[in-house]
Amino acid sequence: MKIAVIGCTHAGTAAVSNMTKLYPEAEITVYEKNDNVSFLSCGIALYVGGVVQDAQGLFYSSPQELENMGVTMKMKHAVTSIDSEAKTLTAENLETGQVIEDTYDKLVMTTGSWPIVPPLEGIQLNNIVLSKNYTHANNIIEKAKDAKKITVVGAGYIGIELVEAFESYGKEVTLIDSSDRILSKYLDPEYTEVIENEFENRGITLALGETVSKFEGENGHVSKVVTTKGAYETDLVVLCIGFKPNTVLLQGQVDMLDNGAIIVNEYMQTSNEDIFAAGDSCAILYNPTGKHAYIPLATNAVRMGTLAAKNLVKKTIKYMGTQGTSGIKIYENNIASTGMTETAASFMDMNVKSITILENDRPEFMPSYESVTLKVVYEEETRRIVGAQVMSKADLTQSINTLSVCIQNGMTIDELGFVDFFFQPHYNKPWNFLNQAGLQAIQ
């Protein structure tokens, strides 16, 4: 059996490492346009901020390691076309220009995503950079050394983490986003307001509800970002607007969402039975709504890559869907979320209610304790939990993993009130704060 894998970051690395064990007789060839594999882009801000000193720690595999497993690694090779009917592909060696053709029995598409780059005036100016891969990380660090004023465009997780890192290094930072709130896809206003106030207190300029219209420059370098409401002087711009799936190679050959994300079934199989897909190139089942959605997360990618490998020959293990569970640490605030926010649910015409509790994480007779804010969103009619958010100076983010399981298993807010959680004064109260949310929602 000949297996071709296109792309080798999270999903690709997971798929390949599992396939070598499951199908030792298979001929596995990986096509990767970069010179590295398995880079954890979620660690870029930690690298930029100096928390991670050695970027090599952000790689959890290497081309050599995969070759040692018997895989043929075609590094710095870009696949230029795929013929799904003939089961052939064409690739170009980016170093020599040589074009090669190959055949496959099974194709695994793990091409990932790429940052959205708007076609704005001045976008080609120097010092306008992206934040996605290892090269980008090094580029940001190098350019930030001499930059006094840095502008981050996009207030998602990556943008927010970079803002914190730059501010910590004493840079003048401006954050621009077309939404009127930061992290609006992940958190409701009562959470984002806390972080926004923290940023403003530290001198960070928030240009929210503003859309970038153009970039202006001097001597070929960016010097100003112009938005729909103002203009901001800058020495460096980092674009963190979002990501789009890399799926043009299969356009018109398999079913996709409107944004180009490949639709896969519960076995990671596309509409072509011999083509599997995993990771940021895919749309996957989103449990809160029961529909396919585009949720590019490394956690989703490694699960999907593993399942693509296990189901490649025989349908073995079903994908359980995702809640889009994620977490972030901003200064001293530990934040995590899963499923739908109340805001997102309203946009989708879901009839939801929510319960928000402000509680201390440990009994007040203990020498110290921290407050925690927990919000749980649930459907009004069915009482089914569809989302949750937590924030505290104490690290209580694992509670969101618990609520992720609740959503995945269709639990109700009423059941949450009586789930069996342990009590020990060092860690919690007799009624865990998750229980309390459920109990208060019943009243």
Disulfide bonds with the S-S distance in Angstrom:
none
